[in-house]
Amino acid sequence: MVKKRSLIWLLLITALIGLSGCATQFSSLPPTPPGIGLTSLPTFSPPTPTPIEPTPTPWVFPSGLVIEEHPLRHPPAIEPLFFEPLAGTYDQIMARHASLRMDVVHHNTFFDPQDHAFGMWTLWQGQRLEVVTKINPANEVMAEVRMGNQVIYTLPLGQPGVLSQVHGVWTQEDTWVAELVHLSCSSVRIGEVQSVECQPRGLIIQNGEILNERFGYEEAFDFQWLSGKPFYFFQKTGQIGIRYHDQEVWLGYDEIPHYKCCSAGELNPLHATAMIAFFARRGEQWYYVEAGLFDSSP
């Protein structure tokens, strides 16, 4: 009996030593890196439901921005555009902010036959501010920002492609903003078929400064004024978030379809005066998302 008790105590002591070793091993792991903050203002990271919740909960941020995320059963379909949410129906979700969504943002476009240049324009400080693209003798696309007859800014945009490389121009008081698209194109041969593939990269220019470079963004795209404040998407370290009113909202998206052409363009973000609607993917899960300054109550 004494030997049996001694054996039991020996086993207990051995187990406690093993647990102590495990605890020491876990405590020696390096700490989780802190969140990335690119400005002195707060950076917000909304919670990601795991597993996917069928009923979305709106996120409301100090800036007043509301984000409503609707998980989908399948990736969105096009021709016609349609999605199937985990909660509710397509018609119910589209009816919620239908009146706001109809107030779509429009841009003034033009073609300059003299320079063979396509562009967009808006009024600023009593003059016409234009953003155009022209192809130089080296077959490179050059963007020009013109005020009246004067060129106030130029930027190379890579090679020409089927995608328009002027995405928008906005002004407000002493600020002008242009969204331009740089294209990196390469020849691709599949079997007997030779084609050209172009990779777009969104650039947002404010008063001649590239905001991508100021904030360290790999890409910045789909700019608009939202209640008079700048709103756009950014990509950093491969993940996508929103920058609104000088605050970053990290959403952890891996993809937001944008700059798509032809029928796939139905998946591009829709810009309205008081909101923006878009599709997003986080991992394998797709979402339909609406963000704006609206009532978050059911």
Summary of the structure (lengths in Angstrom):
residues: 298
radius of gyration: 25.6
end to end distance: 69.6
largest distance: 105.8
contacts: 812
relative contact order: 0.15
helix: 16%
strand: 47%
